Amino acid sequence: MSKKGSFNDIMKNIERDKDNNKLITKVMQLKYLVEGAQSLGKIMQIKLPIVLSYKLSLFTKAINPAVEEFGKKRNELLAEYAEKVLDKDKKDTGQMKFKGEKEVKAFNKLVNELLDQEIKIDVPEIKIAEFGSIELEPSALMNLDWLIKK
């Protein structure tokens, strides 16, 4: 590894760039994290500048528990209000079907109540310029307007 890209040099750059690495504590609805998690996943598949990669990886690890817990609660509600779809041989197809319109409404109401829950989270301040010259689809950034500054 060249000296320019050594781990110690990277950490020095992160330390030197503290003003650009500050965290902002935000109270936000869970729906923004759930919607943003998929976009973050797409962005995390792209080669990014090292400091930005570091910020995003730490932030993704920080929000994963809340997003995963939402998924578990949503699946519990789905099991309560819907039933498994079986094929002609009575084998599980992996799909679910709501029992009726009343169950669809109750499920949607409870899921929306979960998504509206406010959580407190430390969000890194990320400027669009930190992405450099990489190309991203607009859809990858659409759900992250609360995270990325101009």
N, C-alpha and C positions, 0 to 999 in steps of 0.2 A: 504494500500500500504506500502510495506517495505521502510525503510529509504533509502536503496540502490537505489531504483528505483523511488525516489520522483522527482517531476518536478524540484525542486531547484537543486538537485544533477545533473540531466540531463543538466540543463542550465550551471551549473558550469563546467561540462565536456566539453561542447561546447565552453565556454569561454576559458578554459584552453588549448583547442586544436586549438586555432586560426590559428596557422601555417598550420594545416591540413584543415582548413576551408576557405582558401583564394579563392577569385574569380579571374578569369583571363578573361579580356575583349578580346573577339575574334571577328573578322570579318569573317563571314562564309556564304556560300550559304544557302539559305532557304531549299534546298533539303536535307541537312544533318539533319536539325531539323525535317522536315516532316518524313523522313525515321526513325529517331531516336525516334520520339514520340510514335510509336507503340511498339517499344522495351522497352521504359521507362514504358509504360502502363503495359506490362507483368511483368517487374521487380517490379513495385509498388504493385503488388498483392502478393508478397512474404514477409514473415516476415524477416526484416533486422535489423541489429544493429541500435539503436535509432539515433545516430548522422548521419549515412548514410541515414536513412529514412528521417530525417529532411532536409538534403542537397538536396536529390532527390525531395522531395515534393516542396521545394522552387523553385528549378530549373524548375520543370514541370509546376508550376503555371506561371513562367516567360515566358516560351516558348509557352504556350497554345494560347495566343492571336494571335501570328504570324501563328501558325499552323491552327487555326480556320479561320483566314482571308484568308489564302490560300485555304482552303476548300470552302469558300463562293465564292471566285473568280473563282475557278475551276467549281463549279456548275453553275455560271453565264455563263461561256463559254460553258459548256455542253448544257445548255438551248438554247444557240444561234446556236450551230452547230449540235445539235442532236434533235430528236423528241421523244416524249413519245411513248412507245409501248403499244397498247391497245389490250385487249383480244377480243374474238369473240362477247362479249356483249358490246364492246366499253368502257370497264372499264380500268382504268390505272393499269398496272401491276407493276409499280415502276421501270421498266427498260427503258433504253434509247437506241435509234438506230441512228447512224450517217446517215445523209442524203445522203452522198456519199464519195468517196475517197478524193476529194478535201477538204471537211469539216474535215475529220479525220486528214489530214496533217496540216490544219490551226489550229485546236484545239491543236494538239500535239506541234506545234511550239510555240503557245502562253503559254501553260502550262509549257513548258521547259524554256521559257523566265522568267516566274514567279519563277520557282524553282532555276534559276541561279542568282536571285537577292541576293545581299549581304546585310546582316544585322549585326548589332553590338549587341552582347549579352554577359552578364557576365556568365561565365561558372565556376561551382565549380571544384576544382581540386580533383578528386576522384581516389584513388589508389585501385588496384584490391584487395589488402590485406584487405581493409575495408569491403569487402563482407563476410569476415570470411569463415566459412566452408559450407555456403549454396550452394546448387546445382542449376545451371542454364543451360539451353540449350544454345549451342553456338549461335543459331539463335537470342537469346535475346540480345547478346552482339555484334553481327556482325555489326550492324548499329551505334554502340556507341564507336568505336575505337577512335574518337576525344574527347571523354569525359572521358574515363577510362585510367589511366596510369598504367604501370607495377609496 
